[in-house]
Amino acid sequence: MIDGMHSFLLIAVVSLVTMGIRFLPFVVFRKKTPKWILYMGKVLPFAIMGMLVVYTLKNVTPLKGNHGIPELLGVLFVVLLHKWKHNTLLSIVGGTILYMLLIQVVF
Amino acid sequence: MKKSKETIKYAFKASIPIMAGYIVLGMGFGVLMESKGYGWWWSLLMSLTVYAGSMQYVAIDLLAGGATLISAALMTLLVNIRHIFYGITMLEGYKDTGAKKPYLICALTDETFSLVCSPNLPKGVERKAYYLFVSLFNHFYWVAGSVLGGIIGNVFTFNTAGVDFAMTALFVVIFVEQWESTKQHIPALTGVLCSLVMLLIFGPSDFLIPAMITITAALLLERKILEGGASE
């Protein structure tokens, strides 16, 4: 049984907090943006993408289970495929299919 | 008019990789929602108004588990706080975008950010319109995927284990592209190293905030080296 009202309110809360976070920098630095913030804006994209890669792999357990081998092979495959063809779609689909095969069939 | 057509075309092309990821991940979301008893209109509502991939997956657990509104708010804060970084990066780019600005900010997801953070736009493509169309296309894929997932969720099932690797692959691809776009690899390495060290110390569920703090601190400490090199 779904509590419709509670579900609705919960979604509203999640939405409001998410949008609040997205608006925050634009509201805080509305007038003049300090130089160091502009500097951060230039270097952050590179650092954040590194962080997001780690974030999506955070539940990998190198010492247990399959030792993160499917993830390692998947990432390596994506990097090599992308270096070779530079086709974003191909790299993503190829890597994902390989990973799915690895965890469903091999491991 | 010719210019705007070219911009839409370019924005669509740029958004194709996201289309694949968003439709697959969106469908995954819709299917999961359906499996917890939330029909496609719930997925539609959430994908329209929340529009944040990983948080929506987390929200399924919150909904199904009947979490309190306060814990939902805190959870959202933790999962999405990284979006502050995107806003800081786009302060300049989204400046003077006028009436488009509120929507651009609302639609600034991980994936949209990856397309707008360092666009190398060819001549004839209007930058602000590019931002808008990329945002709209991506939002549409996400909503369409989740509604589709909600509708077909109970019709057929296939083994989707591992499909979320698409997200990892997308970020790896962008990481590689960024890596090749510059000779200065310190920021990228800073991001990976700080995150890995914090993951080892704090574990998977608590490392994100320490990682963001240490990344910020490290980048600020490296400012002299990095800006010295950049300003030539």
Interface residues (C-beta under 8 A of the other chain):
Chain A: M1 I2 D3 H6 S7 L9 L10 I11 A12 V13 V14 S15 V17 T18 M19 I21 R22 F23 L24 P25 F26 F29 T33 W36 I37 L38 Y39 M40 G41 K42 V43 L44 P45 F46 A47 I48 M49 G50 M51 L52 V53 V54 Y55 T56 L57 K58 N59 P70 E71 G74 V75 V78 V79 H82 K83 T88 L89 S91 I92 V93 G95 T96 Y99 M100 L102 I103 Q104
Chain B: I16 P17 A20 G21 V24 G37 Y38 W42 L45 M46 T49 V50 Y51 A52 M55 Q56 A59 L62 L63 G66 A67 L69 A72 A73 T76 L77 N80 I81 R82 H83 I84 F85 Y86 G87 I88 T89 M90 L91 E92 Y94 K101 I105 C106 L108 D110 F113 S114 C117 S118 N159 A161 G162 V163 D164 F165 A166 M167 T168 A169 L170 F171 V172 V173 I174 F175 V176 E177 Q178 T182 H185 P187 A188 L189 T190 G191 V192 C194 S195 L196 L199 P204 F207 L208 A211 M212 I215 T216 L219 L220 E222 R223 L226 E227 A230
